Amino acid sequence: MAILTHRYETRDEHLHLASEHQKTVAEIPTLDRDCPTRQGEHGSEWAERINDYRSRGASPTYLHYYLQDALPCMRDGDCPYIERWDAVESADVVVGGPAHAALDRVVDDRVVIFDEDPGTAYRTEFDANQLTSAISSFLRESDSLPIDNYLGLLAVATNESMADIQDTIRDELTNTESISQPTAAVNNEDGHAEAPTAILAHLEFGGSIVDDMGPDYYDWDDSLREQAELDYVELEDGAQVVYDRTESRVFIRRPPNLDGARAIVGLDGTPVEELWCGRLGIDDIESWRILCDDCRARYLCDVIGYTFVQTTSHVKPYSSGEYVNRRADFGVIEAVANQHETKPGIITTKSAAERLFEEPPNEPFIHTERVTRRVADVKHYGALRSSNDFVGMDVGIVIGSPHPGDRPIQITAALEGYTAVRDEEGKGTDLDYGIPERPFLRHYREHKIAQAVLRFGRTTAATVYIHTGVLPEWLAEMVTAGPEAVEIAERSEGQRAVIRVLLDDGPGTASEISNREGVSIGEKQTRDWLKRLRSEGYVCRDESQPYTWSSDGLADAPHTADVRLPELN
């Protein structure tokens, strides 16, 4: 068996569990854990050099043998990275990452188990500058090729009269077992192992975009370039390439060859079959639901003990950070912390986390530190794959929905045989890209929200507040209290100023408070606002005339919004 998962902490769990059985168990070596040079034991210069080679597509094993006379870790015998492969090949159970599925000695004659989909483990991306540099570098070093730079390649690829030169390039670059050539990454400063793949793909982009392998009901062969300005080609060695014509970016995917595996199993609580098939390079997949809808609900809510509260009906697209609502979000965080008398964990997008907790507020009297000291930890969607950081945490908040933008969705769809084009009339929960059942939007949005929600508790009861209106249907059906049971009234600048001066300067009459520095509302509004705070239970008054108002727990009040959460059993 080969168990492949993304995070080292999850691999450690699998290694521990597998060791409890009467089987030999081995961890598949990685540079991060097993190579002294990569770990910096021979100096930062060597470590950076190894990182640079890896970023240009050279495999760890190739590097150790190609550079064995120079690598410090190979001077007194084989590097521990190389030595530990013997144990892998003889073990009953091996544990590693998704990238290891590309190695025959890992997958052949084993049941291969992917713990969550492999994501971009088999994908290489070139932006316009990297593409130009990598191709030009390779062509300059190739004396047998009739062109020597990227512009020359474009001229040849788009000129039908140069068909003979095109064929010469094809013959030269495909006269090896694999188009990918790691020497291009090691020998040339700007080189990359996949430069030959990008060259060959450019020769094909002027022709037909794809073959007839797309779904019967969706004719993307004729529409991909016209509607999405993307090209696709599959090369002889199985590499799949998408070219973004608007930004001159290239995406290369090499699914692993799993023909030698005894069986292939994928573990995924939110599967998209189209992605699993494409990323593993297989034609079909059979999905087994372990629990029916009713059983899943009973397991999550009754057995584990989850309580889900949805606090808004708004989608709150937070990937860019542009639409972050600091007042409402901070109010929800403080209200949850108050209601449960604990520090909740937070999951949001990376941009939203930076906007909320790192950037200075763009409005006065909003105090980030008041909120951060009420929070246990903040994670973002992109760092959650296989994460157990919030295991056992009994209160959590998921804020905002992820959406990578139209282009990543279109590129992901193109790799799987679809043309994704946004319906301009559909927004929010009605957002659509013209693909039946919206598989790729669900993958990037609804499924990531569900995965985030279930990071809390996991094996113990947890209450999770979901501050977005986008949920998978099966999760929405388990919500104990929805947006109709939640009130969020954002506090104005003047209202926040009253809270600040009461805390900083102490008690006073409405007239005195309204005249304090920073308060921009008049005496009547100040008095009305003090009455509101009193009804919320955060200020009190004496019986004098005029009343003297003072704090009564105001330091704990949500200072950016009045948030009323439902009472939970």
Salt bridges, closest charged atoms under 4 A:
GLU9 OE1 - ARG7 NH2 3.08
ASP12 OD1 - ARG33 NH1 2.90
GLU20 OE2 - HIS16 NE2 3.32
GLU27 OE2 - ARG33 NH1 2.87
ASP32 OD1 - ARG38 NH2 3.17
ASP34 OD1 - ARG84 NH1 2.25
ASP52 OD2 - ARG56 NH2 2.68
GLU89 OE2 - ARG105 NH1 3.27
ASP109 OD1 - ARG262 NE 2.84
ASP115 OD2 - HIS14 NE2 2.97
GLU116 OE1 - ARG385 NH1 3.80
GLU116 OE2 - ARG455 NH2 3.32
ASP117 OD1 - ARG279 NH1 2.56
ASP117 OD2 - ARG385 NH1 3.89
GLU125 OE2 - ARG249 NH1 3.18
ASP167 OD1 - ARG170 NH1 3.07
GLU194 OE2 - ARG254 NE 2.49
GLU204 OE2 - ARG170 NE 2.75
ASP231 OD1 - ARG225 NE 2.79
ASP231 OD2 - ARG245 NH1 2.70
ASP237 OD2 - ARG254 NH1 2.58
ASP244 OD2 - ARG249 NH2 3.33
ASP244 OD1 - ARG407 NH2 2.82
GLU247 OE1 - ARG249 NE 3.19
ASP293 OD1 - ARG289 NH2 3.09
ASP293 OD1 - ARG296 NH2 3.16
ASP294 OD2 - ARG298 NE 3.28
ASP329 OD1 - LYS316 NZ 3.20
ASP329 OD1 - HIS467 NE2 3.25
GLU334 OE2 - ARG370 NH2 3.69
GLU334 OE1 - HIS559 ND1 2.91
GLU359 OE1 - ARG355 NE 3.60
GLU363 OE2 - ARG327 NE 3.58
GLU363 OE1 - ARG496 NH2 3.55
GLU369 OE2 - HIS367 ND1 3.92
ASP377 OD2 - LYS379 NZ 3.70
ASP389 OD2 - LYS379 NZ 3.18
ASP406 OD1 - ARG422 NH2 2.98
GLU416 OE2 - ARG253 NH1 2.57
GLU446 OE2 - ARG445 NH2 3.13
GLU490 OE1 - ARG327 NE 3.49
ASP504 OD2 - ARG500 NH1 3.60
GLU523 OE2 - ARG527 NH2 2.67
ASP528 OD2 - LYS524 NZ 3.09
GLU536 OE1 - ARG491 NH2 3.01
GLU536 OE2 - ARG532 NE 3.49
ASP562 OD2 - ARG532 NH2 2.74
ASP562 OD1 - ARG564 NE 3.12
